[in-house]
Amino acid sequence: MLVYRITKALYADRLVASGGAARWNERNQFVIYTAATRALACLENVVHRSGEGLQENFRVMVIDVPEALRVETILPESLPTDWFDFQQYDACQRLGGEWLRQGRTAVLRVPSAIIPNEWNYLLSPSHPDFSQIQLLRTEPFVFDPRIKV
């Protein structure tokens, strides 16, 4: 399975996590966020970089998750009805943190908070199976200037 991450070119040559807090992890929990499609990866950047701008040099990271690798899934039905709301970050962070601490899988499939029925994939660099996940290539990416943030 291929997953995608759009990031500044400076960080696109390796699979590393910053440890910054996000929807599914607390600060100092190292997780790499990826998306099922380039389009979803683009929207995630538009939403999360709104104050930062989209004019820098970006790349799409094309990442291979071997089909044989087990993937855990958090289904939307198992979450609070307003899980996608910023006020519910703590509920999502608890679930992601538990997955990370227990080391159940190298990959966690989570629902997109932006597009219903779309999926993001979290990668855990500390999991033993992470070594099977490979950065295949990077591709240039330019945000369409008609996208207004």
GROMACS elastic network, one bead per residue, 0.5 to 0.9 nm:
[ bonds ]
;  ai    aj funct       b0    kb
    1    36     6  0.87797   500
    1    63     6  0.83101   500
    1    64     6  0.58505   500
    1    65     6  0.52256   500
    1    66     6  0.61552   500
    1    67     6  0.59699   500
    2    36     6  0.72605   500
    2    37     6  0.83297   500
    2    62     6  0.66598   500
    2    63     6  0.55505   500
    2    65     6  0.61339   500
    2    66     6  0.84559   500
    3    34     6  0.60161   500
    3    35     6  0.55282   500
    3    36     6  0.50146   500
    3    37     6  0.64810   500
    3    38     6  0.80670   500
    3    61     6  0.82401   500
    3    62     6  0.61792   500
    3    63     6  0.52646   500
    3    64     6  0.65226   500
    3    65     6  0.73209   500
    3   120     6  0.84304   500
    3   121     6  0.74264   500
    4    33     6  0.87796   500
    4    34     6  0.52607   500
    4    35     6  0.51508   500
    4    36     6  0.63713   500
    4    37     6  0.60669   500
    4    38     6  0.57696   500
    4    40     6  0.86294   500
    4    41     6  0.63949   500
    4    60     6  0.65502   500
    4    61     6  0.55595   500
    4    62     6  0.50735   500
    4    63     6  0.60595   500
    4    64     6  0.89126   500
    4   121     6  0.89867   500
    5    12     6  0.86685   500
    5    32     6  0.87343   500
    5    33     6  0.70570   500
    5    35     6  0.63517   500
    5    37     6  0.87586   500
    5    38     6  0.74321   500
    5    41     6  0.57996   500
    5    42     6  0.83871   500
    5    59     6  0.81892   500
    5    60     6  0.56255   500
    5    61     6  0.50204   500
    5    62     6  0.69482   500
    5    63     6  0.79281   500
    6     9     6  0.87737   500
    6    12     6  0.80507   500
    6    34     6  0.82029   500
    6    38     6  0.78144   500
    6    41     6  0.60059   500
    6    42     6  0.67125   500
    6    44     6  0.88140   500
    6    45     6  0.72190   500
    6    58     6  0.66778   500
    6    59     6  0.56099   500
    6    61     6  0.61025   500
    6    62     6  0.89968   500
    6   141     6  0.76704   500
    7    10     6  0.80773   500
    7    11     6  0.65821   500
    7    12     6  0.61597   500
    7    45     6  0.81727   500
    7    57     6  0.86219   500
    7    58     6  0.54988   500
    7    59     6  0.56721   500
    7    60     6  0.66249   500
    7    61     6  0.75983   500
    7   141     6  0.89983   500
    8    11     6  0.57589   500
    8    12     6  0.65115   500
    8    56     6  0.70486   500
    8    57     6  0.58346   500
    8    59     6  0.61443   500
    8    60     6  0.88169   500
    9    12     6  0.50630   500
    9    13     6  0.76824   500
    9    56     6  0.84700   500
    9    57     6  0.56294   500
    9    59     6  0.52421   500
    9    60     6  0.85676   500
    9   138     6  0.89617   500
    9   140     6  0.83995   500
   10    13     6  0.74792   500
   10    57     6  0.81946   500
   10    58     6  0.82233   500
   10    59     6  0.88571   500
   11    14     6  0.67884   500
   11    15     6  0.84246   500
   11    16     6  0.81953   500
   11    59     6  0.88111   500
   12    15     6  0.76327   500
   12    58     6  0.82001   500
   12    59     6  0.63475   500
   12    60     6  0.75656   500
   12    61     6  0.63266   500
   12   138     6  0.69434   500
   13    61     6  0.81236   500
   13   135     6  0.81458   500
   13   137     6  0.84197   500
   13   138     6  0.75043   500
   14    61     6  0.89105   500
   14   135     6  0.70894   500
   15    32     6  0.74822   500
   15    61     6  0.89801   500
   15    63     6  0.89218   500
   15   125     6  0.80525   500
   15   134     6  0.82348   500
   15   135     6  0.69633   500
   16    30     6  0.82849   500
   16    31     6  0.81179   500
   16    32     6  0.67039   500
   16   125     6  0.73063   500
   17    20     6  0.81008   500
   17    29     6  0.86851   500
   17    30     6  0.52242   500
   17    31     6  0.53491   500
   17    32     6  0.51014   500
   17    33     6  0.83322   500
   17   123     6  0.89184   500
   17   124     6  0.85556   500
   17   125     6  0.75555   500
   18    21     6  0.88438   500
   18    28     6  0.79900   500
   18    29     6  0.85732   500
   18    30     6  0.63332   500
   18    31     6  0.75919   500
   18    32     6  0.80034   500
   19    22     6  0.89982   500
   19    25     6  0.84296   500
   19    26     6  0.78816   500
   19    27     6  0.56002   500
   19    29     6  0.51391   500
   19    31     6  0.67665   500
   19    32     6  0.88647   500
   20    25     6  0.80485   500
   20    26     6  0.70865   500
   20    28     6  0.61950   500
   20    29     6  0.73517   500
   20    30     6  0.75511   500
   20    31     6  0.86773   500
   21    24     6  0.79543   500
   21    25     6  0.55826   500
   21    28     6  0.72211   500
   21    29     6  0.74817   500
   21    30     6  0.89007   500
   21    93     6  0.85892   500
   22    25     6  0.53888   500
   22    26     6  0.64401   500
   22    27     6  0.77062   500
   22    89     6  0.78362   500
   22    93     6  0.76448   500
   23    26     6  0.79536   500
   23    84     6  0.88054   500
   23    86     6  0.81955   500
   23    88     6  0.85529   500
   23    89     6  0.52995   500
   23    90     6  0.78431   500
   23    91     6  0.89279   500
   23    92     6  0.60877   500
   23    93     6  0.59187   500
   23    96     6  0.84425   500
   24    31     6  0.86893   500
   24    89     6  0.73509   500
   24    90     6  0.84052   500
   24    91     6  0.85885   500
   24    92     6  0.51605   500
   24    94     6  0.74930   500
   24    95     6  0.70739   500
   24    97     6  0.70909   500
   24   110     6  0.85509   500
   24   122     6  0.84250   500
   25    28     6  0.83568   500
   25    29     6  0.59968   500
   25    30     6  0.78244   500
   25    31     6  0.72431   500
   25    89     6  0.88134   500
   25    90     6  0.88240   500
   25    92     6  0.76265   500
   25    94     6  0.74518   500
   25    95     6  0.83019   500
   25    96     6  0.55355   500
   25    97     6  0.55824   500
   25   100     6  0.84869   500
   26    29     6  0.56843   500
   26    30     6  0.86661   500
   26    90     6  0.84743   500
   26    93     6  0.59730   500
   26    94     6  0.81956   500
   26    96     6  0.85058   500
   26    97     6  0.70087   500
   27    30     6  0.80391   500
   29    97     6  0.73357   500
   29   100     6  0.77788   500
   29   101     6  0.88810   500
   30   100     6  0.85730   500
   30   123     6  0.88292   500
   30   124     6  0.68509   500
   30   125     6  0.71018   500
   30   126     6  0.78853   500
   31   100     6  0.83088   500
   31   122     6  0.61971   500
   31   123     6  0.56480   500
   31   124     6  0.51793   500
   31   125     6  0.68120   500
   31   126     6  0.87831   500
   32   121     6  0.82477   500
   32   122     6  0.55425   500
   32   124     6  0.66096   500
   32   125     6  0.76111   500
   33   120     6  0.70942   500
   33   121     6  0.61250   500
   33   123     6  0.65288   500
   34    37     6  0.87124   500
   34    41     6  0.68986   500
   34    61     6  0.89497   500
   34    63     6  0.85928   500
   34   120     6  0.57015   500
   34   121     6  0.50749   500
   34   122     6  0.60879   500
   34   123     6  0.76147   500
   35    38     6  0.70568   500
   35    39     6  0.85023   500
   35    40     6  0.60057   500
   35    41     6  0.52596   500
   35    44     6  0.84546   500
   35   112     6  0.85949   500
   35   118     6  0.86471   500
   35   119     6  0.63926   500
   35   121     6  0.56772   500
   35   122     6  0.84047   500
   36    39     6  0.85575   500
   36    40     6  0.69301   500
   36    41     6  0.76998   500
   36   118     6  0.74534   500
   36   119     6  0.58003   500
   36   120     6  0.58121   500
   36   121     6  0.70479   500
   37    40     6  0.53259   500
   37    41     6  0.63082   500
   37    42     6  0.86210   500
   37   118     6  0.88861   500
   37   119     6  0.86032   500
   37   120     6  0.86928   500
   38    42     6  0.61031   500
   38    43     6  0.87351   500
   38    60     6  0.75566   500
   38    62     6  0.89246   500
   39    42     6  0.50107   500
   39    43     6  0.63451   500
   39    44     6  0.86919   500
   40    43     6  0.50381   500
   40    44     6  0.61147   500
   40    45     6  0.86253   500
   40   112     6  0.84191   500
   40   114     6  0.84354   500
   40   115     6  0.79546   500
   40   118     6  0.78652   500
   40   119     6  0.83553   500
   40   120     6  0.81800   500
   41    44     6  0.51210   500
   41    45     6  0.63785   500
   41    46     6  0.87732   500
   41    60     6  0.85684   500
   41   120     6  0.84433   500
   42    45     6  0.52311   500
   42    46     6  0.62935   500
   42    47     6  0.87784   500
   42   143     6  0.77919   500
   43    47     6  0.61650   500
   43    48     6  0.85268   500
   43   114     6  0.77455   500
   43   115     6  0.89954   500
   44    47     6  0.52658   500
   44    48     6  0.60815   500
   44    49     6  0.82912   500
   44   112     6  0.88529   500
   44   114     6  0.75386   500
   45    48     6  0.51269   500
   45    49     6  0.54940   500
   45    50     6  0.79391   500
   45    54     6  0.82736   500
   46    49     6  0.54917   500
   46    50     6  0.58894   500
   46    53     6  0.83556   500
   46    54     6  0.75108   500
   46   143     6  0.87150   500
   46   147     6  0.81094   500
   46   148     6  0.86442   500
   46   149     6  0.69314   500
   47    50     6  0.57469   500
   47   114     6  0.84774   500
   47   149     6  0.79000   500
   48    51     6  0.80058   500
   48    52     6  0.84833   500
   49    53     6  0.59712   500
   49    54     6  0.71167   500
   49   149     6  0.83487   500
   50    53     6  0.58510   500
   50    54     6  0.78990   500
   50   148     6  0.87309   500
   50   149     6  0.51968   500
   51   149     6  0.76667   500
   52    55     6  0.89683   500
   53    56     6  0.76126   500
   53   149     6  0.75741   500
   54    57     6  0.84367   500
   54    58     6  0.83613   500
   54   142     6  0.81743   500
   54   143     6  0.63493   500
   54   144     6  0.89709   500
   54   145     6  0.85893   500
   54   147     6  0.89778   500
   54   149     6  0.86567   500
   55    58     6  0.83716   500
   55   142     6  0.78285   500
   55   143     6  0.73702   500
   55   145     6  0.84798   500
   56   142     6  0.84728   500
   57   140     6  0.81607   500
   57   141     6  0.76714   500
   57   142     6  0.74738   500
   58   139     6  0.87271   500
   58   140     6  0.64541   500
   58   141     6  0.53175   500
   58   142     6  0.65150   500
   58   143     6  0.84027   500
   59   138     6  0.60332   500
   59   139     6  0.53910   500
   59   142     6  0.79877   500
   60   137     6  0.83145   500
   60   138     6  0.53305   500
   60   139     6  0.50296   500
   60   140     6  0.62965   500
   60   141     6  0.59937   500
   61   135     6  0.68612   500
   61   136     6  0.77238   500
   61   137     6  0.61800   500
   61   139     6  0.66783   500
   62   134     6  0.86772   500
   62   135     6  0.60825   500
   62   136     6  0.56669   500
   62   137     6  0.54679   500
   62   138     6  0.59242   500
   62   139     6  0.77767   500
   63   133     6  0.71238   500
   63   134     6  0.56727   500
   63   136     6  0.55515   500
   63   137     6  0.73867   500
   63   138     6  0.88176   500
   64    67     6  0.88897   500
   64   132     6  0.86031   500
   64   133     6  0.57611   500
   64   134     6  0.52186   500
   64   135     6  0.63492   500
   64   136     6  0.64801   500
   65    68     6  0.84614   500
   65    69     6  0.70338   500
   65   107     6  0.84669   500
   65   130     6  0.89474   500
   65   132     6  0.73116   500
   65   133     6  0.50042   500
   65   134     6  0.69088   500
   66    69     6  0.55164   500
   66    70     6  0.89240   500
   66   132     6  0.69996   500
   66   133     6  0.66951   500
   66   134     6  0.86105   500
   67    70     6  0.78591   500
   69   105     6  0.82181   500
   69   106     6  0.79383   500
   69   107     6  0.81113   500
   69   129     6  0.75778   500
   69   132     6  0.81970   500
   69   133     6  0.88717   500
   70   105     6  0.62790   500
   70   106     6  0.76160   500
   70   107     6  0.72649   500
   71   105     6  0.62223   500
   71   106     6  0.72061   500
   71   107     6  0.50679   500
   71   108     6  0.57781   500
   71   109     6  0.66738   500
   71   121     6  0.89582   500
   72    99     6  0.86555   500
   72   104     6  0.78285   500
   72   105     6  0.64662   500
   72   106     6  0.85174   500
   72   107     6  0.64034   500
   72   109     6  0.59920   500
   72   110     6  0.87005   500
   73   107     6  0.86243   500
   73   108     6  0.57507   500
   73   110     6  0.60634   500
   73   111     6  0.86175   500
   74    77     6  0.85112   500
   74    78     6  0.70279   500
   74    79     6  0.80792   500
   74    95     6  0.84781   500
   74   108     6  0.74989   500
   74   109     6  0.62530   500
   74   110     6  0.52514   500
   74   111     6  0.71319   500
   75    78     6  0.55136   500
   75    79     6  0.71836   500
   75   109     6  0.84960   500
   75   110     6  0.69819   500
   75   111     6  0.68376   500
   76    79     6  0.53359   500
   76    80     6  0.81047   500
   76    81     6  0.82082   500
   76    83     6  0.82125   500
   76   110     6  0.80915   500
   76   111     6  0.63358   500
   76   117     6  0.89007   500
   77    80     6  0.77815   500
   77    81     6  0.78823   500
   78    81     6  0.88546   500
   79    82     6  0.80005   500
   79    83     6  0.60055   500
   79    91     6  0.82202   500
   79    92     6  0.80499   500
   80    83     6  0.50076   500
   80    84     6  0.86726   500
   80    88     6  0.81645   500
   80    91     6  0.81357   500
   81    84     6  0.81758   500
   82    85     6  0.55956   500
   82    87     6  0.85867   500
   82    88     6  0.70986   500
   83    86     6  0.79670   500
   83    87     6  0.81024   500
   83    88     6  0.52990   500
   83    89     6  0.74800   500
   83    91     6  0.74611   500
   83    92     6  0.71665   500
   83   113     6  0.80418   500
   84    87     6  0.83142   500
   84    88     6  0.67667   500
   84    89     6  0.78959   500
   84    92     6  0.87620   500
   84   112     6  0.81761   500
   84   114     6  0.79063   500
   85    88     6  0.55150   500
   85    89     6  0.73768   500
   85   113     6  0.80184   500
   86    89     6  0.55854   500
   86    90     6  0.88909   500
   87    90     6  0.75520   500
   87    91     6  0.88969   500
   88    91     6  0.54435   500
   88    92     6  0.66469   500
   88    93     6  0.86920   500
   89    92     6  0.52025   500
   89    93     6  0.58994   500
   89    94     6  0.85265   500
   90    94     6  0.60855   500
   90    95     6  0.87529   500
   91    94     6  0.52831   500
   91    95     6  0.66370   500
   91    96     6  0.89016   500
   92    95     6  0.52468   500
   92    96     6  0.62264   500
   92    97     6  0.84021   500
   93    96     6  0.50836   500
   93    97     6  0.57093   500
   93    98     6  0.83055   500
   94    97     6  0.50685   500
   94    98     6  0.60220   500
   94    99     6  0.86234   500
   95    98     6  0.51871   500
   95    99     6  0.63297   500
   95   100     6  0.86910   500
   96    99     6  0.51194   500
   96   100     6  0.61815   500
   96   101     6  0.86353   500
   96   108     6  0.80926   500
   96   122     6  0.88757   500
   97   100     6  0.50063   500
   97   101     6  0.59925   500
   97   102     6  0.84332   500
   98   101     6  0.51645   500
   98   102     6  0.59901   500
   98   103     6  0.83588   500
   99   102     6  0.53959   500
   99   103     6  0.60700   500
   99   104     6  0.62221   500
   99   105     6  0.77328   500
   99   108     6  0.77847   500
  100   103     6  0.51694   500
  100   104     6  0.73564   500
  100   105     6  0.81973   500
  100   106     6  0.84830   500
  100   108     6  0.89498   500
  100   124     6  0.69625   500
  100   126     6  0.85431   500
  100   127     6  0.84364   500
  101   104     6  0.82896   500
  102   105     6  0.86145   500
  103   106     6  0.72246   500
  103   124     6  0.83038   500
  103   126     6  0.81527   500
  103   127     6  0.61815   500
  103   128     6  0.88135   500
  104   107     6  0.87337   500
  104   127     6  0.83217   500
  105   108     6  0.70403   500
  105   123     6  0.88514   500
  105   124     6  0.79385   500
  105   127     6  0.69722   500
  105   128     6  0.87975   500
  105   129     6  0.76051   500
  105   130     6  0.88770   500
  106   122     6  0.81030   500
  106   123     6  0.57150   500
  106   124     6  0.50229   500
  106   125     6  0.73458   500
  106   126     6  0.79613   500
  106   127     6  0.52704   500
  106   128     6  0.74356   500
  106   129     6  0.58001   500
  106   130     6  0.55905   500
  106   133     6  0.88428   500
  107   121     6  0.64578   500
  107   122     6  0.55478   500
  107   124     6  0.64076   500
  107   127     6  0.89200   500
  107   130     6  0.82531   500
  108   120     6  0.83081   500
  108   121     6  0.55676   500
  108   123     6  0.66536   500
  108   124     6  0.82788   500
  109   119     6  0.65010   500
  109   120     6  0.58970   500
  109   122     6  0.64525   500
  110   118     6  0.87124   500
  110   119     6  0.56867   500
  110   120     6  0.53391   500
  110   121     6  0.61548   500
  110   122     6  0.75719   500
  111   114     6  0.87840   500
  111   115     6  0.83632   500
  111   116     6  0.73946   500
  111   117     6  0.68828   500
  111   118     6  0.60804   500
  111   120     6  0.61151   500
  111   121     6  0.86562   500
  112   115     6  0.55985   500
  112   116     6  0.63948   500
  112   117     6  0.72776   500
  112   118     6  0.54488   500
  112   119     6  0.51077   500
  112   120     6  0.58404   500
  113   116     6  0.69915   500
  113   118     6  0.85875   500
  113   119     6  0.88874   500
  114   118     6  0.83353   500
  115   118     6  0.57081   500
  115   119     6  0.83840   500
  116   119     6  0.84378   500
  123   127     6  0.86767   500
  123   130     6  0.74492   500
  123   133     6  0.87428   500
  124   127     6  0.56266   500
  124   129     6  0.88441   500
  124   130     6  0.65719   500
  125   128     6  0.80261   500
  125   129     6  0.85795   500
  125   130     6  0.55564   500
  125   131     6  0.79934   500
  126   129     6  0.86124   500
  126   130     6  0.70676   500
  127   130     6  0.54267   500
  127   131     6  0.82191   500
  128   131     6  0.66046   500
  128   132     6  0.86269   500
  129   132     6  0.56699   500
  129   133     6  0.75418   500
  130   133     6  0.53826   500
  130   134     6  0.85168   500
  131   134     6  0.74244   500
  134   137     6  0.89988   500
  135   138     6  0.79311   500
  142   145     6  0.84254   500
  143   146     6  0.83970   500
  143   147     6  0.72386   500
  144   147     6  0.57660   500
  145   148     6  0.74042   500
